[in-house]
Amino acid sequence: MPDEGAPISYEVLEHDTPVYGSDGVTIGRVAGVRADLDADIFDGLDIDTNDGPRFVTAEHVAAIHERGVDLDLSAEAVAALPAPDRAAPSFQADSSANRGLLDRIADRLGRRGGWKRSG
């Protein structure tokens, strides 16, 4: 897998971010985030795959990074998942509004955690 960057919140996850299976295979790209922002509850991700759109519940999202999402499911298991319910609410992060926030978070984590922000 390529360098996925620093860990981030689902709230700033951008559309079209690559999604990787537990087997390291690129499964697809983020099409949408399902969450209740007011209650801070992450429900899961809508993913565009070669097998069509799929919904992955939050329990199968192992990690979210600036440039990639890791699942605890293989590519084969994701292909067997249902298509997303288009009526369910989802949102798209506004990367321009969040870039400064991401930089501040990465700087603070870097000072506390001893790691450097790449890129």
PyMOL commands that set and color helices and strands:
alter all, ss='L'
color gray80, all
select helices_A, chain A and resi 10-12+58-60+75-79+95-113
alter helices_A, ss='H'
color red, helices_A
select strands_A, chain A and resi 18-20+26-36+41-49+52-57+61-65+68-71
alter strands_A, ss='S'
color yellow, strands_A
deselect
rebuild
show_as cartoon
